[in-house]
Every structure is written in C-alpha cells, then in structure tokens.
Amino acid sequence: MSDFTVSSEAQAFSLQEREALYKAIFARRDIRSQFLSKPVAEDSLQRILDAAHHAPSVGFMQPWDFILVRSDAKRQAIKEGFDAANARSAEQFSGERRRHYQRLKLEGIVEAPLGICVTCDPSRTGPVVLGRTIKPEMDNYSAVCAVQNLWLAARAEGLGVGWVSILDDEVLRETLGIPEQIRIIAYLCLGRVSAFSDIPELERKGWLPRRPLELAVHEDGWQATQQQQTEQLLAEYLHEKGYE
Ligand SMILES: Cc1cc2nc3c(=O)[nH]c(=O)nc-3n(C[C@H](O)[C@H](O)[C@H](O)COP(=O)(O)O)c2cc1C
C-alpha cells in the first residue's frame, strides 16, 4: 500500500495559501531597531522552533540545536562582544563609507527579549552522512535552512528576527557554554516589533540596492555580461550616493 494516500491535486495550495506564503517571504525583514521589550508568547515560539526543526537537511541529519537566551546578563555579555567586534569591523571600511557604517544599527541584542543561537553538530548521526560524502559543508547549509524557516515562521507570527553575525564565536562559546566541536551558525534576536519596513533597512539607509532579478538569472550557463552589468549598476549607485 502506498504512503501517499492523498492525490497531488488534493495537496495543492489554494490561492489564499500561496498568497500567504509569498506574503511571509516578501514581508520578512531583518529587524534591529524596532524591537519592543514585550515577551514573546510561548505558543508562538514553539511553532517557530517547530518550523525551524522541519527544515530540509542533508541525509536528514538535522544537525541543528537552538539555544534560547532569555537571561539579561547573558544578552548583555553578548552585546559587549558585538560592540568590540563592531569597532574592529568599522576599521575595514574607509572614508565616508566608514562614517556611514558607524551610523547603522546592526543588532538588537539587548532590546529583543529573546536571543536564539543556532548551532550545527557535524558529528550528528555518525561520521559518514548521506549527501555529505563529497561536500562535507552541507551540514552548515542545512542549519542555515533551519534559520530561514525560523525567520519566515516568525514573520507569519508577527515577530521580528535580526541575524547578528558581527560577533566572535568565542564570545558565544564562553557565554553559552558551547563545546568546541559544535559549530556556531547564527545568533538571532527575536521579539515583537513596532513596525516592519517594506524594504530592507540597508536599502532604506542608502547602503546598497536590491539587484534586479534578471541579472541574477542566467540561461544555460554563466553570462559574464550580467556580472558586468551588476558591477556597473553598483558603481552608479555608490557614485549617486556620494561614494567614490
Ligand atoms: C548570514 C546573514 C548575516 C547577517 N548579519 C547581520 C548583522 O550582523 N547585522 C545586521 O544588522 N544584519 C545582518 N544581516 C541582515 C542583512 O543585513 C539583511 O538580511 C539584508 O540587508 C536584507 O534585508 P532584509 O533581511 O530585511 O530583507 C544578516 C543576514 C544574513 C543572511
């Protein structure tokens, strides 16, 4: 007897369901300035974590874990780690670009009531994993798929997520007691928000534009002209914004 008891037609999404999915995708934002301190409802959080846990994973190894960071003291320690890493990061830009970088708000670690550290255990399910035999880094990509599920589910629940990557792993290892063999994939801030913007904050603040889709799609092979067009658009944008 087949496991597939429902025909594929019956499993199709209705128009409304499709619209809801695309709404979550297009309305998702990276949030750092608009967090409210109100707590996240536990039932929403469980649904979001369950959505993350249903992400695809190489060989179905499910390499992720989610460390919930509710402690004010721990979030404060992580924020201090961010401040140090952010000061070092600013030095990698120069001139007006550095000044612009320094004006950006790139985290909401303390404002958001909840942090979630997503990790990847490369040894989960044993030393040889179906699908990782040639490209072992696929475990990391699987954990990133969990992050994306979490991010979209949070948006559907009306909650904002901000990914903070300007952080040394050591800060998270020490603060959260993460063993050396477990990889750190993401530190996310999660919370209720005052507003979701229609466009990414970095676009709104004139840092970078969204690249047109047609330049990202290549037919039957790599097209160098699309890369050149992308570079030209970017140069024009930066020139327009007063960068050289
Ligand atoms: C892997 C990854 C790391 C990121 N790290 C940071 C970060 O450290 N700080 C920050 O403000 N935003 C971070 N972001 C958010 C991006 O800036 C944001 O996704 C991008 O500007 C597009 O905006 P949107 O997510 O609102 O569509 C990160 C996003 C990803 C996918």
The ligand as an SDF file (V2000), in Angstrom:
LIG
                    3D

 31 33  0  0  0  0  0  0  0  0999 V2000
   24.0400   35.3930    7.0690 C   0  0  0  0  0  0  0  0  0  0  0  0
   23.4850   36.7420    7.4480 C   0  0  0  0  0  0  0  0  0  0  0  0
   24.1480   37.5190    8.3860 C   0  0  0  0  0  0  0  0  0  0  0  0
   23.6450   38.7830    8.7290 C   0  0  0  0  0  0  0  0  0  0  0  0
   24.2880   39.5300    9.6900 N   0  0  0  0  0  0  0  0  0  0  0  0
   23.7820   40.7260   10.0510 C   0  0  0  0  0  0  0  0  0  0  0  0
   24.3770   41.5100   11.0870 C   0  0  0  0  0  0  0  0  0  0  0  0
   25.3650   41.1310   11.7180 O   0  0  0  0  0  0  0  0  0  0  0  0
   23.8270   42.7000   11.4050 N   0  0  0  0  0  0  0  0  0  0  0  0
   22.7330   43.1640   10.7260 C   0  0  0  0  0  0  0  0  0  0  0  0
   22.2650   44.2690   11.0440 O   0  0  0  0  0  0  0  0  0  0  0  0
   22.1310   42.4540    9.7580 N   0  0  0  0  0  0  0  0  0  0  0  0
   22.6270   41.2400    9.4170 C   0  0  0  0  0  0  0  0  0  0  0  0
   22.0040   40.5040    8.4490 N   0  0  0  0  0  0  0  0  0  0  0  0
   20.7810   41.0400    7.7980 C   0  0  0  0  0  0  0  0  0  0  0  0
   21.0420   41.6050    6.4170 C   0  0  0  0  0  0  0  0  0  0  0  0
   21.6480   42.8620    6.5070 O   0  0  0  0  0  0  0  0  0  0  0  0
   19.6890   41.7090    5.7020 C   0  0  0  0  0  0  0  0  0  0  0  0
   19.1860   40.4060    5.5270 O   0  0  0  0  0  0  0  0  0  0  0  0
   19.7710   42.3760    4.3400 C   0  0  0  0  0  0  0  0  0  0  0  0
   20.1660   43.7100    4.4940 O   0  0  0  0  0  0  0  0  0  0  0  0
   18.4210   42.3370    3.6120 C   0  0  0  0  0  0  0  0  0  0  0  0
   17.4130   42.8690    4.4440 O   0  0  0  0  0  0  0  0  0  0  0  0
   16.1170   42.0390    4.8400 P   0  0  0  0  0  0  0  0  0  0  0  0
   16.5780   40.8030    5.5580 O   0  0  0  0  0  0  0  0  0  0  0  0
   15.3190   42.9430    5.7120 O   0  0  0  0  0  0  0  0  0  0  0  0
   15.4090   41.6690    3.5810 O   0  0  0  0  0  0  0  0  0  0  0  0
   22.4740   39.2610    8.1100 C   0  0  0  0  0  0  0  0  0  0  0  0
   21.8060   38.4510    7.1780 C   0  0  0  0  0  0  0  0  0  0  0  0
   22.2920   37.2090    6.8590 C   0  0  0  0  0  0  0  0  0  0  0  0
   21.5420   36.3610    5.8640 C   0  0  0  0  0  0  0  0  0  0  0  0
  1  2  1  0
  2  3  1  0
  2 30  2  0
  3  4  2  0
  4  5  1  0
  4 28  1  0
  5  6  2  0
  6  7  1  0
  6 13  1  0
  7  8  2  0
  7  9  1  0
  9 10  1  0
 10 11  2  0
 10 12  1  0
 12 13  2  0
 13 14  1  0
 14 15  1  0
 14 28  1  0
 15 16  1  0
 16 17  1  0
 16 18  1  0
 18 19  1  0
 18 20  1  0
 20 21  1  0
 20 22  1  0
 22 23  1  0
 23 24  1  0
 24 25  2  0
 24 26  1  0
 24 27  1  0
 28 29  2  0
 29 30  1  0
 30 31  1  0
M  END
$$$$
